[in-house]
Amino acid sequence: MAPARDAWIFENPVPINIFNSIGNRVGPQILFYIKETRPLRDTLKNPCLAPQSIYLEVAFYSDTVHLPSIPGGYYIAYQRCCRGEALTNIHDSEREGSTFYTMIPGSEGKPDNNCAYFNKDEAVVICAGLPLVYNYSAYDADGDSLVYSLCNALAGGASRNNEAISSPPYSTTVSYIAPYSGGDPMGGNPRLSISSTGIITGTPDRAGKFVVTVCVTEYDRRTKAYIGTHSKDILITVYDCNTTIRASVPTVLNNCVDEPLLAVAIPNNSNAGFTSTFHWYFGDGTDTITHSRDIFYHNYTDTGVYKIKLVVNRGLPCTDSTTGLVNNYPGFRAGFSVNGLCREDPVFFEDTSSYRYGSIIYRRWDFGVDKVESDTSRALQPSYRYGKGGVYTVNLVLRSDRGCDKSITQNVPLYEVNPFAGNDTIIAKGQLFTLQGRGGDRYTWWPAAGLSNAYIRDPQVTGNDDVTYVLRVDNVQGCYGYDTINIKYYAGPELYVPNAFSPNGDGQNDRFRFIPVGFQQYNFFRIFNRWGELVYNSTDFRVGWDGNVNGHPSKPDTYLWILEGLDINGNKILRKGTVTLLR
């Protein structure tokens, strides 16, 4: 059987070497294979200490070997190069080797003797500064006399091939870190010792991982003759287990659930040991004991204010208690309704919240408009007019007379239409013109006179008199809006071009632009100074020239313009003229 180790470094198989009493190898190596592995898990189970755990695995190698009885008997040995674990009491323990052996008596003694062996495989976990009492007695089927001692851990092989390169007797020990030794492997006060019955006691005071080696020497109980010695390494893990036991529950716990359910979920926020107990008093004449810090549900039979108490580790030195209040007034349901989905109309809100066992004494609406502080209300049925469409996150915060707070949020979609009837237009008398409305799903124009169809987006206009059309645009959500377009008729085709403009920012004649009548296309509109330099070039008659060149104001002067386009009859029209810039 191998000592407990991390499972991933178990060799399989391992070479076993057999020597006679004078150190000569008997036969070749024998390969032992793993027959079984078991997990070793141990957790500190002291209710006054912080939980600490260690997880190891032990492997069992077994086979049957027949050996003839010879004088002096045999040594059965296994060596490996590396312990592979950072140990507190052994120098460079990851590279320090191990030797494990047992002795078989010779023919002059008890060749049929059953060796004493340690039948305990555990992950030993203890706390620094607390007394250790650990039974590590061996078992002997023959009832021989057993003597125990703390002895030196043996060093082992020097390479990964596990070849037993040294012959018995084995005396090369590991390099202990001062002040540790085989006889004092863990320090402390009192230091570790083992009794005549195999009881290990002591009070280690340093956290870490320690190898403790126990030797059991076997004597014939009748003749007092020495039979043999068997040793085993134990891995003992010491933790700093200091824990401040602290009972903790909410100071005030309000049962504010939607439904009128009297069962209350009580959190246990205590800091406690691994096996601590929790004694609850619920203020209604009942109590209970739990063994975990899970949320506990207590069923009250009525509403009311209850004083609760939690005691951790009642009756132990590491006890603590605390109290709190439960306001058991459930049935607080928050909600609100919304009426109105169009931007041009106010949106109406109504608080539909209810409280079974109390009253709502405070409410605050936030209508979800970013960077606007005035979008709030304390009313039961407020209304709010939004500036534009979109999705707004509306929040309602409530407070009851029983100390309950609630908050509910809804995303409110707000629709809008942006009607556009078109830019004001000048057309030639007798010229057909098509309106181009947009912005929604349904269109209505009026007056209907002169329109091919007053209920479509793009009706055709006929007539010779100036007219203003009003367009109503509706969407499928029922929202609507209005826009207008002015249509003026001139004799044409013709171009109307002013002879002067004054770009001085007074809003009157600030731009030089032409008014086309009966044109279907504009090829260019260019303006030159008196030296023939181009100062403006565009085909958009609505913009016009603002009197600047490259961002700088042009000086007052007379400028030449030239325009070319096609009229509604397909004729090319070329016009030239002058304009005076005044400042």
N, C-alpha and C positions, 0 to 999 in steps of 0.2 A: 504493500500500500504506500502510495506517495503522499507527501504532506499536502495540505491545502494550498492551492496556487490559482492564479488566473488561468482559465481553461485553455486559452490559446497557446500557452507554452508547454503543455504536456507533451513529452516525447512518447511516441508509440511506434515501435516497441522500445523498451529500455534494456540495456545489457546488464545482466547479473553475473558477478564473478565469484567464484568459490575458491577459497584458499584453505590450506591446512594450517595447523597451529604454528608452524615455523615460517609461514609466509609464502609458501610455494603455491602457485596456481594449480588447481585440480581441474583438468579438462579445459575445453574452450568456453568462451562466453556463452551464456544461455539468454535468449531473447524472451522477455516477458511482455505480454500484450495487455492492454487495458481491457478489463472484463466489465467494469462498471464505473460510472461517474455519478456523483451526487452533489447537489448544490448545498453550500453551507451559508446560511443566512442568519444573521443575528441582529437584533435591534434592542437598544436600551429600552427597557420597559419600566423605568422608574417615573412615577407621576410627578416627581419634583424636578426632573431633569429634561433638558432639551433632547428630542429624539435624534439619535444618531444610528446609522446602519452600516453594516459591512456585508459584502457579498463575495463569497469565494466558491470554489469547487474542489472536490476531492476526487482523485482517481484511484481505482483499485486494480493492481496488476497481480495476477495469480497464475501458478502453474505447479506441476508436481515433478519433483526431482528425487530420484532414489540414490542415496549415498551409503556406501558401506561403512560400518562402524570401525573407526580407526583411533589410535591413541591421540589424545590432544584435541580431537574434534575438528570442527570447521568454523571458518568465518564466511558468512554470506554478505557480500558488499555490493553497494551501488554508489557510484559517484557521478556528479555532474559539475559542469564548470561554473554555472552562474545562478545566483538566487533570484535575480531578475526583479527585485523589489527594493524600493528606497526605504531602508530600515534605519531607525534612529540610533540603535546601539552597535551597529557594525559598520566599519569603515568601507566605503566603496562597495556597498553590498550588492549592487547590480552586477558586479564582476566577481564577487566572492563566491567560491564553490561550496559544495555540500558533500558530505559523506554520510551514508546511512548503512548500518550493518547490524547483524545479530550473530549470536554464537550458538553453535550446536555442540553439546558436551561430547567428550571422547568416550572410548570403550572402557576406560578406567573409572568413569563416573556413572552418569545416567544417560546412556545413548538414546534411550526411548523417552527422554524428558520432553515435556511440553513447555515451551518457552513462555515466560511471562510477556504479556503485550498490553499496550494501551488501547482500549476499545472505545475511546471517546474521540469523535471527530466533530469539532465545533468551531465556529467563528467567534472567538472570544472578544467581546466589546465591553470596555469598562470606562469609568470616568476618572479623570485625574483628581487626586485629593480625597477619593472615597475608598474605604477599605475593600480589599478584594479577598474573597474566600472562594476557592475553586477546587473542587474535588478532581484530582487527576491521578487517582489510584489505578494501578495495573491489575490485570487479571491473570491468575495462574491456575491452570486446571489441576495441577498436582498438589496444590496447597503448600508449595514451598515458601520459605521465609523470604520476604521482599524488603529491601532496604532502598530508600529513595534519597536522591540528592539533586541539587541544581548543579549542572556540569557545563563544560565548554561545548559550544557548537563546533562541529568539525568542518574544516575546509575540505575542498574536494578537487575534482578534475580541473584541468587547465584548458580544455578545448571542448568544442561542441560534440565531439564524437562519443563523449561519455565513457571512454575507456578508463577502467579502474587502474590508473597508472601506479598507484602505491599499494603496497601489501601491508597486512596487519603485523603488529598491532597499530591502531590509528591514534596518532597523538597530535597531528597538525591542526591547530584550532584557527578559527576565524580571527580577524583583527578587530578586537573590540575598541570602540571609541571610549576614551577615558571620560568618566570614572567607571564605565560599565565593564562587567566581566561575566564569565559563566556563573560564578557564585552570586553576583549582584547584577543581574541583567537589566533591571529597570529603575534602580535607585528608589527614592522615596523614603518615608519615615513612618513606620518601620519599613525596612527594605524587604524584598521578596524572600520567602523561605518556604520549605516544604517539610511537612511533618512526617513522622514514621508511618503514617497511614496514607500518605499521598495527597494531603490537603495543602494547597498552595495559598499562602496568605501574604499580605503586605498592603501598603498604601502608596502606589505609584503617584508621583506628583507632576509628571511631564507628559504632555500630549505627544503622540507619535505611534509608530509601529515598531514593535520589539519582538525579537526572537528569544524565546526562553527554552532552554534545553533541559529536559528531565531525564535522568538516568535511573533505571531500576536494576539493582543487582540481586541476583537470585542465589539463595543458599539452600542446600538440602536441610530440611527442617529436622531430620533425624540425626545426620552425621555432622551437621554444620559445615559441610564442604561447599566450597565456591562452585557454582555451576556456570554462571555467565552474566553478562551485562547487556542490557538493551537500552538504547536512548531514542528519544524522539524530540523533534523541534516543534514548539508551539508558536503560532503567530498571535500575539495579543495586541489589539488596537486600543489606544487610550485617547479619549476625546476630552476637550475642554467643554464640560457639560453645564456650565453656569447658565441658569435660566431664572429670569425674574418672573415668577408666577403673578399674573395680573388678570383679574376678572374684568370683563368689559362687555357691556350691552349699551344700546342707545340710551342716552339720558331721557329723551322723550321720543316715543314711538307712536306715530299717528296712523291708525288704520283708515286709510283713505281710498280703498279700492272702489271700483265702480259699482260692483254688486253689493247688496246689503248682507255680506257674509261676515259672521262674527269670529271666524277663525283668524288668528293673528300670526304672521310670520315674524319670529323674533330672532335676529342675528346674534350669533355668539362670536364676539371679536376678541376673546380672551387669548392671552399668551400663556401656554401651559405645557406640561410635559406630555410624553407620548401616551401614557396610560392614565392621564388625569380623568377625574370624574367631575361632573357638573350637576350640582343640585339646584333645581329651579323652584322658586316660590312665585306663584302667578297672581297673588292678591285676591283670589276668589275662593280660598280655602283648599286649593289643590296644590300639589307639588309633584315633581318627578325627577329622576336621575337619568342623565344621558352620558355617553362616553365618547362623543365626538363633537367637533365644533361646527357641524352642519347646522343650517337654519332649522329652528324648531318651530313647529306649528302647534299652537295651543288653541283649543276650542272653548271660547267663552260662551256662556249661556245667555248673556244679556249685554247691552251697551253699558258704557260707563268708563270711569277713570280708575285704573288699577295700578297699584304699586307692586312692581315685580322685584325679585331679588335673585341674584345668581351667586352661588358659593362654589368656588373651585377647590377640590381636594378637601372637602369638609372632614375635620378630625385629624388632618395631617399637619406637620410643622409648616409645610409650604402652602398654606391655604390663603385665599384672598376672596373678598366678596365685593359686590357692588349692587346698586339699586337703580331703578329707572321707572318711568311712568308710561303706561299704555293708555292712550286715548282711543277707545274702541267705539268709533262712530263711523261705520262704513257707509256705502251707498252714495258716494259723491261722484256723479257722472257729469263730465264736461262735454259741451257741444254747442254748435251754432249753425244757423242757416244763412244762406246768401240769396238775395233776390236782385237781379239786374246784371246783365252781362255786356252792356254796351257803354263805350267810353263817353258818349255824349250825355248819358243819363247818370244820375246818382245811383250808387250801389247801396242797397239796404241790407243791414245785418241784424240778426236777432239772436240773443243769447238763449239757447234752449237747454242750458245746464239744469241739473236737479240735484237735491241733496236729501236723502231719506231721513237722516237723523240730525239735521242741523240747517243752518241758513248760510247763504252766500252773502258775504258782507263787503266784498271788494272785487272789482273787475277792471281790467285794463285791456283795451284793444290796441293793436298795432297793425295798421292797414298795409304795411309792407312796402312803402315807398322809400327808396334809398335816399339818405342824406336829407330827409325832411323830418323835422321834429314835430310838426303839427299834425302828423297822420296818426293821431291817437285819440282815444275817447274812453270815458268811464260810463257811458250810457248803456242802458239795457238793450235798446234798439237804435243804434247809431246808423248814420248814412255817411257816405264819403264819395266825393266826385273826383275821379282820377283824370289826370291830364292827358294820358295816352293809353293805348291798348297794351296788352302784354299779360304775363302771368305774375300775379302778386301773391306772396306768402303772407297770409293773414294769421296773426297769433292772438289768442285770447288767454289772459292769465286771470285765475280766480283764487280767492281765499275765502275760507269758511270761518264761522264762529267757533269751530272745534279745532282750529289750528292746522287744517288741511290746506295745502296748496295744489292747484291743478293748472295745467297748461295744455292747450289744444291748438293745433296748427292745420290750416287748409291752404292748398294752392288754388287761388281763384283766377280763372282765365277771364280776361276782359277784352272784348272784341271791339274793333272800330273799322269804319270805312273812311277812305281818303278820296273823296270824289274829285274828279278832274274833268271839266267840260271842254278843256282846250284853251289855247291862248286866243286873246282877242284878235280878230281877223278882219282885214280889208280885202274885199273881192270886187271884181268888175260886175257891173250890172249885167244880168243874164247869165252869169257864170254859175255852173253847178258847183256845190261845195258839200263835202261829206264831214259830218261831225265825228269826233273820235273820243267818246267818253270812256272813262275807266275808273277802277277803284272798288268794284263790288261784284254782285251777282245779278242784280236786277236794276234796270234803268228806266227812268221816266222823265221825258222832256216836256216843257210847256213854255210858251203856248204851242199847241200842236200844229197851228197854221204854218204852211210852208215846209212841213217835214213829211218825208215819205212814210215814216212810222215812228210815233212818239214813244214806243216802248222797246226800242232796241238800242244797243250801244252806239251804233254808227249810222243814224239816219241821214238821208240826203236832203239838202236844203235847196229850195228854189224860191226866188223872189228878187225884188229890187229895192226894198225898203229896209232901212236900218232896223235891227232887231236885237233884243237881248233874250237869250234862251237860259232858262233855269233847268239844271239837271239834278234830279234826286237819285241817289244810289243806295240800294239796300243790299245787305248780305243775308245768308241763310240763317244767321242767328237772330235776325230781326233788327239789326242796327242799321242806321241810315245817316246820310249827310247830304249837303247841298253844295253846288258850285254854279257859276254863271259864265257865259261867254257872250261877248259883244261882237256883232257882225255889222260892218259898215260897207255900203256900196258906193263905188265911184265909177265915173265913166272911164272906160278903159278898153283894151289894155293900155296902161300908162304908168309912169314913174313920177312920184311926187317927192322932190328933193329940195330941202331948204337952202337958202343961199348964205346963211350965217348961223353960228352957234357960239355959246359962251360957257366953256367948262370951268366955272368958278365955284361949283358946289352949292349953288342956291336952289337946286332942284328944277330949274327952268332952262331948257335947251342945253343941258350939260353934255349931251352927246350928239354927234352928227350922224344921222342915219336916214335912209331913204324909205319911202312907203311904196311898195309895189302893188299894183292893181292889175289883176288878170295875168299874172306870171306863173308859169309852172316850173321854171328852173332858173337858177342864178349861176352863171359861170364864174364871174369874179366881180368884186367891187374893190377898187384900188384908189389910193389917195397919194399924190405926189406933192412935194414942195416946189418952189419956183426954180430950183436947180435940177429938177427931174429925179430927185431921190425919193424912193418909195417909203412912205411913213405909215401906211396902214394897208392891210390886205385881208379881206374876209368875204364870205358869202352869206353870213347871218345878218340879215337886215335888222333883226330885233336888238342886237347889241350896239352896233355902231362904234364910231371912233370917239374916245374920251379926251382927245387933244394931247396925249402923251406919246412919246417915242422912246422906246427902251426904258420906260419907267420915269422919264423926265418930261416936264411940261414943254410943249412946243411954243415958240414965241408967236404973238399975234401976227397974222399975215394972211395972205390969200393963197389957197391951195387948190390944186386941180384934182378932180375926181373923174373916174371912168368906170362904167358898169356895163356888163354884157349878160344877157340871159335869153330865155325862150318864153314867148307869150303863150296863152292858152290855145292859140291857133297853130303853134309850132313855128312861128316866125322868130328869127334871131333879131334881137333888139340891142343896139349899141347906143349908149348915151354918154355924153361928156358935159362937164360944167365946172364951175368954180364955187368955192365956199370960203367965207371969211371967218377966221378964228378970232374971237374977241375975248379979252380978259378984263 
